[in-house]
Amino acid sequence: MSKDYYNILGVNKNASADEIKKAFREKAHKHHPDKQGGDEAKFKELNEAYQVLGDVKKRAQYDQFGSDFAQAGRGGAGGYSGFSGFDGGGFNINMDDLGDIMGGFGDIFGFSGGGQGRRHQRGHDIEVILNISFTEAVFGVEREISLKKNVTCSRCKGNGAEPGSGLETCPTCKGSGRVIKMQRTILGNMQVQSTCPTCSGEGKIIKDKCHQCKGSGIQSEIVNLNIKIPAGIDNGETIRYSGQGEAAPSGGQSGDLYIKVRVAPDKRFTRQGFDILSKAEIGVATAVLGGKIDVETVDGLVELKIPEGTQSGRVFKLKGKGVSQLNGRGRGDHLVEVIVKTPTGLTRKQKEQLKELGI
């Protein structure tokens, strides 16, 4: 009996190729046998339907002869004679149509369904911890660091070939970068494409490898880099320098360099956002009568006016004397907490005078 492939995929006979592909992907994802609640028989049926309706010629023959069009072809009725069904006898499948099912259909069976050619390997990222002082974090600083890392080979410029030596067409894949092999799966034997193992998908092989890098296109060197730490950076924050990591073989994209900043504590100051906090001691007389004191800041000594009757714990603001803001919009403030120092070792006369004053 002829099977209704349109009904199996849940589309009408006028459905576009994109609609058919979308319906197949949704249903194949739902019924994949590796999923909990999956249905292997249903999954095979969906594949069978899509192999026909997803191909323009096969679909036209199916519309004319039904699902028995393969047998019709063998009988000379003009049908498609290359379709071998899903009975384990083997079939072709376009992995690009299935590559996103369950996070990569090809990954389930051990091969990749990506496009032609090889995805170049990306170079490794590098992370460096840089220690700076509290003041350097406030105002920013430039440092030179030395890294031992992989860089592009200076002799072959990264292509892996000895200068003057060309590339040859890969004899295994004939320049396509892909090879065809049979893969046994739960659906039977599948003819699949995979990256050529000889040329790694390049389609070309090096005739004479570079003597300096042995054909890898990279070499290890000590590199000096000038690192600019922006004003206002905080402890534990990271700066990313794109492309300053390790070089990749065969001309791939270089990795990134990550500078993780560690700010040393300062016994004089603490940081709160973009504000700086500190404490200053004053005598009883200054607290009562008022006066002026010198306060230590990241900008040096700043004179602070103490009004009469200042209580211990009062906070004064030195505007604009805090941490530089990363967006370049000025600086935070310096907040000074005043601590009134209680005198000790007073004489009897001094104690009597304080009693008279009611202090």
C-alpha positions in Angstrom: 0.0 0.0 0.0 1.3 3.4 -0.9 2.4 5.5 2.1 1.2 9.1 2.6 4.4 10.9 3.1 2.7 14.3 3.3 0.5 13.0 6.2 3.5 11.5 7.9 5.3 14.9 8.0 2.0 16.7 8.7 2.1 19.0 5.7 -0.2 19.5 2.7 0.7 18.6 -0.9 1.4 22.2 -1.8 3.9 22.7 1.0 7.1 24.5 0.1 10.6 22.9 0.5 11.2 25.0 3.6 7.9 24.0 5.2 8.7 20.3 4.6 12.2 20.7 6.1 10.8 22.6 9.1 8.1 19.9 9.7 10.7 17.1 9.5 13.1 18.8 11.9 10.4 19.4 14.5 9.0 15.8 14.3 12.5 14.2 14.1 13.5 16.1 17.2 10.4 14.9 19.0 10.7 11.2 18.1 14.4 10.8 18.1 15.1 7.3 19.6 17.9 8.7 21.8 15.4 11.0 23.5 13.3 10.0 26.4 10.0 8.9 25.0 11.4 8.7 21.5 10.0 6.3 18.9 12.6 4.6 16.6 9.9 3.3 14.2 8.3 6.7 13.8 11.8 8.3 13.4 12.6 5.9 10.5 9.2 6.7 8.9 9.9 10.4 9.2 13.3 10.0 7.6 11.8 7.9 4.8 9.2 10.6 4.1 11.7 13.4 4.1 14.2 11.6 1.9 11.5 11.6 -0.8 9.7 14.9 -0.2 12.9 16.8 0.5 14.2 16.0 -3.0 12.6 17.8 -6.0 12.9 14.8 -8.4 11.9 12.2 -5.9 8.9 14.3 -4.8 7.7 14.7 -8.4 8.0 10.9 -9.0 6.2 10.2 -5.7 3.4 12.6 -6.6 3.0 10.6 -9.9 3.6 7.0 -8.7 3.1 7.1 -4.9 5.6 5.5 -2.5 6.1 2.6 -4.9 7.8 4.8 -7.4 11.2 3.0 -6.9 9.6 -0.2 -8.1 7.9 1.7 -10.9 11.3 2.9 -12.0 12.7 -0.6 -12.1 9.8 -1.5 -14.4 10.7 1.1 -16.9 7.9 3.5 -16.0 10.3 6.5 -15.7 10.5 6.4 -11.9 13.6 7.0 -9.8 15.6 3.8 -9.7 18.3 4.8 -7.2 16.2 4.8 -4.0 16.8 1.8 -1.8 14.4 2.3 1.0 14.9 2.0 4.7 15.1 -1.7 5.1 18.8 -1.6 6.2 20.1 -1.8 2.6 21.7 1.6 2.8 20.6 5.1 1.7 22.1 8.6 1.2 21.3 11.4 3.6 22.0 15.1 3.5 23.5 15.9 6.9 23.0 19.6 6.5 19.3 19.0 6.7 19.7 17.0 10.0 22.6 18.7 11.6 20.7 20.6 14.3 18.6 17.8 15.7 19.4 16.9 19.3 22.3 19.4 19.2 23.8 17.9 16.0 22.5 14.8 14.3 26.0 14.0 13.1 27.4 14.1 16.7 25.0 11.2 17.7 26.5 8.9 15.1 30.1 10.1 15.3 30.4 12.3 12.3 29.9 15.9 11.4 27.2 17.2 9.0 28.8 20.6 8.5 29.5 22.3 5.2 32.4 21.8 2.9 35.9 22.5 4.1 37.4 22.7 7.6 36.6 25.1 10.4 40.0 26.5 11.4 41.0 25.8 14.9 41.0 28.9 17.1 44.1 29.7 19.2 44.0 29.3 22.9 43.1 32.2 25.2 45.6 33.3 27.8 44.8 34.6 31.3 47.3 36.7 33.2 47.0 38.0 36.7 48.4 41.5 37.2 49.0 43.0 40.6 48.6 46.8 41.0 48.5 49.2 43.9 45.4 51.0 45.2 46.6 54.3 43.8 47.3 52.7 40.4 43.7 51.4 40.3 42.4 54.9 41.0 44.4 56.7 38.3 45.2 53.9 35.9 48.7 52.6 34.9 50.6 51.2 32.0 52.6 48.0 32.4 54.8 45.9 30.1 54.4 42.2 30.5 56.3 39.3 28.9 54.4 36.2 27.6 55.7 33.0 26.2 53.1 32.0 23.6 52.5 30.6 20.2 52.8 33.2 17.4 52.5 33.0 13.6 55.7 31.5 12.2 57.9 34.2 10.8 59.4 32.0 8.1 56.2 30.6 6.4 53.8 33.4 7.5 51.5 30.8 9.0 50.8 28.6 6.0 53.1 25.8 7.1 55.0 25.5 3.8 58.6 26.2 3.2 59.0 29.5 1.3 59.1 28.9 -2.4 57.3 25.6 -2.0 53.7 25.3 -3.2 50.7 23.3 -2.1 49.4 20.2 -3.9 45.9 18.9 -4.4 45.1 16.3 -1.7 45.2 12.8 -3.3 42.7 11.4 -0.9 39.8 13.8 -1.4 40.9 15.2 -4.8 40.7 18.8 -3.4 37.2 18.7 -2.0 38.2 18.4 1.6 35.6 15.7 2.2 35.5 12.0 1.9 32.5 9.6 1.6 32.2 6.5 3.7 29.6 4.1 4.9 28.4 4.5 8.5 26.3 1.8 10.3 23.5 3.5 12.4 20.2 2.6 14.0 18.6 3.5 10.6 20.8 1.1 8.7 23.9 1.8 6.5 24.3 5.5 5.7 26.6 7.0 3.1 28.0 10.1 4.8 30.6 12.7 4.2 33.3 13.5 6.6 36.4 15.8 6.8 39.3 14.3 4.8 41.8 12.9 7.3 44.8 13.6 5.0 44.3 17.3 4.5 42.0 18.0 7.5 39.5 19.5 5.1 41.8 22.0 3.4 41.8 20.1 0.0 45.5 20.9 -0.2 48.6 19.3 1.3 51.9 20.9 1.9 54.6 19.8 -0.6 57.5 20.8 1.6 56.9 21.6 5.2 58.4 24.8 6.8 61.7 23.9 8.4 61.1 26.3 11.2 57.6 25.3 12.4 57.5 21.8 11.0 54.4 22.7 9.0 52.3 23.8 11.9 52.4 27.5 10.9 53.1 28.6 14.5 56.1 28.9 16.8 56.7 29.6 20.4 58.2 33.0 21.3 58.5 35.4 24.3 56.4 38.5 23.4 56.5 41.8 25.3 53.1 43.6 25.4 52.3 47.1 26.7 49.2 46.8 28.8 47.1 49.9 29.7 45.0 49.5 32.9 42.2 52.0 32.8 41.6 54.4 35.7 38.9 53.2 38.1 39.4 49.5 37.6 38.4 47.4 40.7 39.9 44.3 42.3 39.0 41.1 40.4 37.9 42.9 37.2 39.2 41.5 33.9 40.3 43.3 30.7 40.0 41.4 27.3 42.5 42.1 24.5 41.1 40.5 21.4 43.5 38.5 19.2 46.4 38.8 21.7 46.2 35.2 22.8 47.9 32.3 21.2 48.1 32.0 17.4 46.2 29.2 15.8 47.7 26.6 13.3 47.0 26.9 9.6 46.0 30.6 9.7 43.1 30.2 12.2 41.9 33.0 14.4 44.1 33.9 17.4 42.8 33.6 20.9 42.3 36.4 23.3 44.3 37.7 26.2 42.5 38.3 29.5 44.2 40.4 32.2 42.7 39.8 35.6 43.5 42.7 38.0 44.3 42.2 41.6 44.4 45.5 43.6 46.6 45.5 46.7 44.8 46.8 49.9 45.9 50.1 51.3 45.9 50.5 55.1 44.9 54.2 54.7 41.9 53.8 52.4 39.0 51.5 51.6 36.9 51.7 48.4 33.2 51.8 48.1 32.2 52.0 44.5 33.9 55.1 43.2 34.2 56.7 46.6 37.2 56.4 49.0 36.7 56.1 52.7 39.2 57.0 55.5 39.3 58.1 59.1 41.0 61.0 60.8 41.5 61.6 64.5 41.0 65.1 66.1 41.5 66.3 69.6 38.7 67.3 72.0 39.7 71.0 71.6 39.4 70.9 67.9 36.1 69.1 68.1 34.7 71.7 70.5 36.2 74.9 69.1 36.7 73.9 65.5 39.8 74.2 63.4 41.6 72.8 60.4 43.4 69.5 59.8 45.3 67.9 57.0 43.7 64.8 55.5 45.7 62.2 53.5 44.1 61.4 50.1 45.3 59.8 46.9 46.0 63.3 45.6 48.2 64.1 48.7 47.4 66.1 51.8 44.1 68.1 51.6 43.1 70.7 54.2 39.7 69.9 55.9 37.8 72.5 58.0 36.3 71.1 61.2 33.4 73.2 62.5 32.7 73.9 66.2 30.9 71.1 68.1 31.9 68.3 65.8 30.8 64.9 67.1 32.9 61.7 66.8 31.8 59.7 63.8 30.7 62.6 61.7 31.6 62.2 58.0 32.9 65.0 55.8 33.0 64.9 52.0 36.0 65.9 49.9 34.2 66.2 46.5 36.0 64.8 43.5 38.8 63.2 45.5 37.7 59.6 45.0 38.2 57.0 42.2 38.2 57.9 38.5 35.0 56.6 36.9 35.5 54.1 34.1 33.1 56.0 31.8 35.3 59.1 32.0 32.7 61.2 33.8 34.8 62.6 36.6 35.6 61.0 40.0 33.9 59.9 43.1 34.3 61.5 46.5 36.6 61.0 49.4 34.6 60.5 52.6 36.4 61.2 55.9 35.0 59.9 59.2 36.2 62.1 62.1 37.1 60.3 65.3 37.4 62.5 68.4 40.4 61.2 70.4 39.7 61.1 74.2 42.7 62.5 76.1 44.5 60.3 78.6 47.0 61.0 81.4 45.4 64.3 82.5 46.6 66.1 85.5 44.2 66.8 88.5 44.0 70.5 87.4 43.1 69.5 83.8 40.4 67.2 85.1 39.0 69.9 87.3 38.9 72.3 84.4 37.1 69.8 82.2 34.5 69.3 85.0 34.0 73.0 85.2 33.4 73.1 81.4 31.0 70.2 81.7 33.0 68.1 79.2 
